[in-house]
Amino acid sequence: MLAEAAERAAALLVRGARTSDDAGVAERLVHLADTEGIEAIAEVWSHAAADTLSGCLWRLYLLRSWVYADPAGVARQFDAGRGRAEFARVVAGVADPPGPDELRAMVDEVLRGIATGEFADVLLRAAAFARVVAAGRATLHEVPDPDIRRMLALAEQLEAAGHLELAHRLA
């Protein structure tokens, strides 16, 4: 029952946001984890499969939370990965040079896209960002291998979900 409610809420957020006339919807989506708490979101969506709307939202908010928790570290990892993941760097759309402020702005812009753009684009940009960070982590040798693999898995999950959304098969 909770899983079904979580999926309905995710569908309303993703599918309903673009049809809203309320200009504040995008900003509320960006700051959902700030206002409700990442713990509340985790309780509802953290167990959702990566190929569901709720699973995608969980991964997107987790990514934003991580960027905000350590923007300087994320900037260092992204910068280190830029040369190893050229295409993904371009798709991610982070300003050059990628400092903490630029990364926070990028991740908020990606989430804002839930209300203002195509959800597939949101997922593919987030996937590209995670792919560059994974490459940077591998280059820097400061992050344990399991964390590198988790970031790469996140990138692959978001990319696969983006392709499902393009095919109108993301539920």
Buried (B, 14 or more C-beta within 10 A) or exposed (E): EEBEEBBEBBBEBBEEBBEEEEEEBBBBBBEBBEEEEBEEBBEBBBEBEBBBBBBBBBBBBBBBBBBBEEBEBBBBBBBBBBEBBEEBBEBBEBEEEBBBEBBBBBBBBBBBBBBBBBBBBBBBBBBBBBBBBBBBBBBBEEBEEEEBEBBBEBBBBBBBBBBBBBEEEBE
